[in-house]
């Protein structure tokens, strides 16, 4: 992985949104800014949530719980584990999605965003223009021809009830930053959701786990990995066959696979949106039967901080994930056997090998310093990532 400030070597940039330091700084502040959360269903809860509500740096940019809650949530607890539904909201009113939020790290290697890859006009979506805007009306954003991050961030700002407009940017103090970051964009188009989405995309592409032991080892530090981690890495590339799907620098993959894991609503959790199509996986976007229940191959860094795994949050520790792959026994009765990915077969790992592979994934791929991507404050002066009273008390803010 490159260094975060080595913009020239960061891959998959949108040609219409080349990374600059000014864009990154603006995007970073907007990502944590609770002051743009003004479209809450309950006016009394304006400015109480941010993008980072569900992507906490200290939890490797995950929610700290099985399901993120933005508008309609309250509290923070310890690194997000205490966030609950606000009693002022009905369950269907809460801004929470039907799949576990993916971490916003190593996104420079993501061409098409979300578990079903629905956003981004290029990459795996280039041949699916006929379904843009159909299953999810917001996928008509793809007609702009943008890369996945620029398109999805626009969608996210809408879905998560946030606002970008000139008057608000003037009030919060961001207008000069927009001017510095996007001087070539006409003023009438500059203070908009799409331009804010572009700034956040630039910031996203600089968030790397490039201080993890395996990254240090790749760059020549032969002492960076323990012997157990080296054995685990050998299994990853060899007997376990993980590399067959997880094959980018972040160990994500440009494919979708049906593994037969349970969906979020099958795991005993309170689900606020069971009808958003997330459980259908790739098929929920492409509308093709053969794509049903296939989900994106996700990146594998900093899983140590994650409290739940897979799209449905069905596993709660990393060893259980490794064992699921080792045994290769699908657990979701909704997914017919014929749909299961042909690469999902028993691995034959011994108990020691399971432990070694788990150790490599847990600690060999763990960057402990992601707080370096967090600002010290936002322009509004609000608390962040949350700004509701309970969160303020939990965080010791104000």
Secondary structure as GFF3:
##gff-version 3
##sequence-region A 1 398
A	DSSP	three_ten_helix	7	9	.	.	.	ID=ss1
A	DSSP	alpha_helix	21	32	.	.	.	ID=ss2
A	DSSP	three_ten_helix	34	36	.	.	.	ID=ss3
A	DSSP	three_ten_helix	43	45	.	.	.	ID=ss4
A	DSSP	three_ten_helix	51	54	.	.	.	ID=ss5
A	DSSP	three_ten_helix	57	59	.	.	.	ID=ss6
A	DSSP	beta_strand	73	74	.	.	.	ID=ss7
A	DSSP	beta_strand	84	85	.	.	.	ID=ss8
A	DSSP	three_ten_helix	91	93	.	.	.	ID=ss9
A	DSSP	three_ten_helix	107	109	.	.	.	ID=ss10
A	DSSP	three_ten_helix	123	125	.	.	.	ID=ss11
A	DSSP	three_ten_helix	129	131	.	.	.	ID=ss12
A	DSSP	three_ten_helix	137	144	.	.	.	ID=ss13
A	DSSP	alpha_helix	148	159	.	.	.	ID=ss14
A	DSSP	alpha_helix	166	172	.	.	.	ID=ss15
A	DSSP	alpha_helix	175	181	.	.	.	ID=ss16
A	DSSP	alpha_helix	187	190	.	.	.	ID=ss17
A	DSSP	alpha_helix	193	204	.	.	.	ID=ss18
A	DSSP	alpha_helix	213	218	.	.	.	ID=ss19
A	DSSP	alpha_helix	227	237	.	.	.	ID=ss20
A	DSSP	three_ten_helix	242	244	.	.	.	ID=ss21
A	DSSP	beta_strand	253	257	.	.	.	ID=ss22
A	DSSP	three_ten_helix	264	266	.	.	.	ID=ss23
A	DSSP	three_ten_helix	278	280	.	.	.	ID=ss24
A	DSSP	alpha_helix	283	286	.	.	.	ID=ss25
A	DSSP	three_ten_helix	289	291	.	.	.	ID=ss26
A	DSSP	beta_strand	295	297	.	.	.	ID=ss27
A	DSSP	three_ten_helix	303	305	.	.	.	ID=ss28
A	DSSP	alpha_helix	318	327	.	.	.	ID=ss29
A	DSSP	three_ten_helix	337	339	.	.	.	ID=ss30
A	DSSP	alpha_helix	351	359	.	.	.	ID=ss31
A	DSSP	pi_helix	360	364	.	.	.	ID=ss32
A	DSSP	three_ten_helix	370	373	.	.	.	ID=ss33
A	DSSP	alpha_helix	389	395	.	.	.	ID=ss34
###
